Amino acid sequence: MKTEKLILPNITLCIVMDLVGMASYVFPVIGEYSDIAWAPISALIFTKLFGGRLGTIGGILNFLEEIVPFTDIIPSFTIAWFIRKRAMEKAAKVIM
């Protein structure tokens, strides 16, 4: 079994990424079209930021969240941050 090194990204960066994704709500009709360009960029950033299994699965889900209209309100980066933080806390308990 391969052990992946868990990295916890900066929470501020995660919140900013979610806010950028939600920015399409500023321009109601035009904004949803901007998600066509933003979705693959956001998914790539998500994949690189979290890495491993969470990054891969989360990147796909993040892409879908950005590309599907009216789902931008979901803070996927911040949710993933909490998931990763919890995983790191569990791993630290196992080591101790």
Buried (B, 14 or more C-beta within 10 A) or exposed (E): EEEEEBEEBEEEEBBEBBEBBBBBEEEEEEBBEBBEEBBBEBBEBBBEBBBBEBBEBBBEBBBEBBBEEEEBEBBBBBBBBEEBBEBEEEEEEEEE
